[in-house]
Amino acid sequence: MKLNIKLRNKLKMKLSLTTFATSVMLISTLFSQALYAHVMVAQKGTLNVAEDGVYMVISLPVSAFSAIDDDNDGKLSAAEFTLHRLEIIKTVHSKITLKDKNGPLALQGIMLSPVTSHHSPQTPSSHLVVMGRFTLATADSALEYQVSLFGKGEHEDTLAITATRKGKSDKHTFELSEKNSKVSLFSE
């Protein structure tokens, strides 16, 4: 009887430690993504190919989106962001695509973060960081990436992207523009 109680207590302790460790990892991931969003350079992006998906982080100018800048100041206020968040997500889904040999891949878990100054977080932002994960059936697939969201301001007409494949030395650095909005990646 005492042995059962000891085993039960050990099992509870193990489950508690596992829950704690999982919670710490989840919180660390969420905060690191939020911090990363604030340090992403304007007009830059990354694609990281892993076994289970392609992780995207990209900084887009507010002027690339239609009808979200209600006061026409060229920036996105907190109120405008809140009001137009769903429209922004819908636009991202339609204007940023990744395809493999079977067709378009689903973009999931979209997170948006207006790029603000740490000193003035309430100041409207001129850029928006978009993070998400494309589902991937096969990690070694050749891919086609397309972005059709370019700004209207000076120096907002191009995006510099770096794509890497986990566990391999594959690395592609490329620039996208309205005239050249599509690129093939990791072609065999």
N, C-alpha and C positions, 0 to 999 in steps of 0.2 A: 504494500500500500504506500509506504513512504517512498519507495522507488518510483512509482507512478507519479506521485506529486512532484518529485525532483525532476523527472523527465518532462512533465508538463510545464514546469517553471522554466526549464532550459529552453523548451520549444517556444514559449511565450517571449523569452528574452531574445532568442534568435529572430523571431518575427518582428519584434520591436526594433532591433538593430537594422534589419533589412528595410523596414518601412522608413526609418530615419535616414538611412543611406540613400534610398530612392528619393526621398523628399529633398535632401541636400543636393543631389545631382540635378533634379528638376529645377529647383530654385536657381542653382548656378547657371544652368543652361538658359533659363529665361533672362536672368540679369546680364549674362555675357552677350546675348543677342541684342538686348536693348542698348548696352554700352557700345557694341560693335556698330549698331545703326548710327550712333552719333559720331563715330569717327570715319565712316565711309566717305570718301572723297566724292565731290560732285562729278557727275558724268562717268562714273566708274562702276564696275560690277565684277562679280565672281560667280563661276559655276563650278561646283565641286561634285564630281561624279563618284558615288559610292555604290556598294552592292545593291542597296535597296532604293536608291533614288538619286536625283540630281538636285543639289541644294543651291539655291540662287539668292544672291544678295546684290541689289542694284540700286543706285542712286539716280533718281529721275527728276528733271526740273518740273516745277508746278505748272509751267506754261505748256507742258506736253499734254495736259489734260484739258478737255473742253468743259466749260461752264461750272468750274469749281471755285474760281476766284471772283466771288460776288462783288467785291469792292474795286476790282480791276487795279489792284496795287502791285500785281506781279508776284504776290506771296500768298501763302496759305495760313490763315489765322486758325486758332484752336476751334473757334465756332464753325468756320468753313470746313475744317477737317471733319468735325463731328457730323455736320450736316450732309457732307458729300462722301463719306467713307464708303458706303455701299456702291456708289457710282464709280469710285476710284477702283475698287476691287473688281467690279464688272469690266471696266476698261482694261485693267491689267490682264484679266482672263482672255479678253479678245485680242489684245495687241502684243502679248508676249507669248510665244509658242515654242515648244520643243517637240520634235518628232523623231521617232526611230523608224525602222523599216516597216513597222506595222501601222504607222500613222501618229497622230497627235497624242502626247502624253498628258495626263491630268495634272494640273497645278493645284496643290493642296496646301492647307495651313498658311494662307497668306497673312503676313503681319506687315502693318504699315507703321512707319515712324517718321513724322516730320523732323527734318534736321534743324535743331535749334541750338543756340548758344548755351553753354553751361551757365554763363553769367546772366543771361536773359531768356529763360525758358519760355516765357510768354510771348516773345517776339515772333511775329509771323515768319514762316520759313519759305525759302525759295526752292528747296529740294525736299524730296520725299524718298525715304529708303523703303524698298519693297523686298521682303524676304518670303521665300516659299520653297516647297519641295515638289518636284515633278516625280511621279511614280515611274519606276523603271523595271521592266521585265528581265532584262539581261544587262549586266554591268558592262559588257564588252561591246555593246551596240554602237554602230555609227549613228551620229545624231545630227539633226539640223535645228539650229537655234535662230529665231527671228524676233526682232523687236521693232515695233512700229510706233514708238512713243519718243518723239524728239521735240525739244523745246523750240520756242520762237525767238528767244533772246540771243544776244551775242554769245558765242562759245557754247550754246546749248544744242547744237545740231549734230553732235557725235557722242558716242558712248564707247569707252575703252573697257573691254572685258577680258578677263583671264579665266580660262577653263583648265581644270586639272582633273586627273583621274587617280583616285586613291590606290595606293600600292603600286603605281607604275610611274614612270618618268614622263608620261604624256603631259604636255603643257602647251596650250594654245593661247596666244595673246593676239587680239584682233580689235579692230575698230568698226563700229556699225554707224550708218548714217541713213537718211531717208533714201538716198540713191543706192545704198548697199546695206540693206537691212537684214540680210540673211547670211548665215555661214554654216558650212559643214564641219563637223567636229569628229575627230577620232575615226576617220575613214580608213578602212583597211586597204 
